[in-house]
Amino acid sequence: MERGDPEVQVTRPRVCVLATGGTIATVTRGDRVSLRTGEELLAEVPEADELAALECRDLLRLPSHLMGLDAVELVARTAVMEAAREDIGGVVVLHGTDILEEVAFLADLWHGGDDPIVFTGAQRPAGHPVGDGPANIRDAILVAASEVARDVGVLVCLGGTVIPAAAAGKRHTASLEPFGPARATVGQVAGDAFLRHQAVARRDAWPVAPLGHRVDLVRLAAGTDGALVRAAADAGAAGIVLEAFGAGTAPMDVVTAVDDVTRRGTIVLLASRCESGGVWSQPGDGSANHFAAVGAVAVGDLDGAKARMLLLAALATSGGDPEATRKAIEALTPTPA
């Protein structure tokens, strides 16, 4: 639905707002929960129509923790398709924060255009006396309409902080600035302007394709063996993301399990459970080098959840072909040094 005065719309960038539900739309009354529409949320941002010529669509009405891969695909695909329209200057996605970073990253893998796609959400529900939703919506529209945000891909904007999708991660369950790390910030909303601090390195976009494969995430803890890796393969996983210790290390039985499942055709990506630093080359038993020798593919500093989205998208693009999938991922991720 289009909003605002058509005469004003001519002079403002056109921004498409996609509402999907989440805390930003949630109203609680005792034990009852309801979700506001996108139009209702925009009505709480009086200056929204001054920032851009807006059109709004309700894509989903779900808390993000209840979204399956079909819904994840729908949101990412629709955001990319809307951004590709010639009459659109930017896209804003109103989304639950629980899995926001994963959906934003998938959209970033698929988005090759110049127009920004900006994901935002809220930590406090709609109707909260000091809710953060209206300000986040306002900031996201401002960024999506900004010329400064062109050619930066998909962004996450909460609390005035703007982070590239590939670097965003929810690190706090209650803070009004839940995404970080601060070192990854590409810019900041200050007053009525988006101040861009640094450039964003972009990858070549992959074609949008249905997410039809199973990919499991296995996170290691002290004393973990290879049982969960083998169980994932036995359950039919086409791919497994292993979130290992440190720079990509694990107990020997985990390495043996990875060797077993890669020989059976399952693709294994190696990520680190550490927040910073990622996987890098080390010699010795149970090291990243050992994993590489048995067929695992290291994904640098991507966390496990994003590595899973990377593998899902790569499998979709290749039609499930293991070798083509490996090559696509290796082309996007640096070899551990």
Secondary structure, DSSP 8 states (H G I E B T S, - for coil): -B-S-HHHHTTS-EEEEEE--SGGGEEEETTEEEE--HHHHHTT-TTHHHH-EEEEEE---S-GGG--HHHHHHHHHHHHHHHT-TT-SEEEEE--SSSHHHHHHHHHHH--SSS-EEEE--SS-TT-TT-SHHHHHHHHHHHHT-GGGTTS-EEEEETTEEEEGGG-EE--SS-SS-EE-GGG--EEEETTEEEE-S--------------S-EEEEE--TT--SHHHHHHHHTT-SEEEEEEBTTTB--HHHHHHHHHHHHTT-EEEEEESSSSS------STTSHHHHHHTT-EE-TT--HHHHHHHHHHHHHHHTT-HHHHHHHHHHHS----
